[in-house]
Amino acid sequence: MSKRIEDIRLVVEVMHDCTAKHECSVLVVEMFGKDKIWEGVVETFTLTGHPKAERCYAWSFADDDAEPRHIAVLEKPPVYSPHTAVRAAIASGQQK
């Protein structure tokens, strides 16, 4: 497992107070019409010990020269895939 994935896994475990196991990596490209508004790799984790979700979608990014930020979105309606997790983060203002 890469250091990036391991770092994200640890963030998921701390944020959601559970155990996370890496499932897969998915490239997500979010478009608005013909404009690309977001592109990145989203990691999918299976959760153990979380009371409301069995899966989490997470990724990291850096704003300019700042420290990397992490986003971790639980799989709960309307989130059911890496793509919908990114859309939810964009809609909530977490991801710009």
Residue pairs with C-beta under 8 A, 6 or more apart in sequence:
1 9
1 22
4 60
5 22
5 25
5 43
7 60
7 68
7 70
8 43
8 58
8 59
8 60
8 70
8 72
9 20
9 21
9 22
9 43
9 45
11 58
11 60
11 70
11 72
12 18
12 20
12 45
12 47
12 56
12 58
12 72
13 19
13 20
15 70
15 72
16 47
16 50
16 53
16 56
16 72
16 74
17 49
17 50
18 47
18 48
18 49
18 50
19 47
19 48
19 49
20 45
20 46
20 47
20 48
20 56
21 45
21 46
21 48
22 43
22 44
22 45
23 44
23 45
23 46
23 55
24 43
24 44
25 41
25 42
25 43
25 44
26 41
26 42
26 44
26 82
27 39
27 40
27 41
27 42
28 38
28 39
28 40
28 41
28 42
28 82
28 83
28 86
29 36
29 38
29 39
30 36
30 37
30 38
30 39
30 83
30 86
30 87
30 90
31 37
37 90
38 86
38 90
38 95
40 59
40 61
40 86
41 59
42 57
42 58
42 59
42 82
42 85
42 86
43 57
43 58
43 59
44 55
44 56
44 57
44 82
45 55
45 56
45 57
45 58
46 54
46 55
47 53
47 54
47 55
47 56
47 74
50 56
50 74
52 74
52 76
53 74
53 75
53 76
54 75
55 74
55 75
56 72
56 73
56 74
56 75
57 72
57 73
57 75
57 79
57 81
57 82
57 85
57 86
58 70
58 71
58 72
58 73
59 70
59 71
59 86
60 68
60 69
60 70
60 71
61 68
61 69
61 71
61 95
62 68
62 69
63 69
63 96
71 89
71 94
71 95
73 79
73 85
73 88
73 89
75 85
78 84
78 88
79 85
79 88
86 95
89 95
90 96
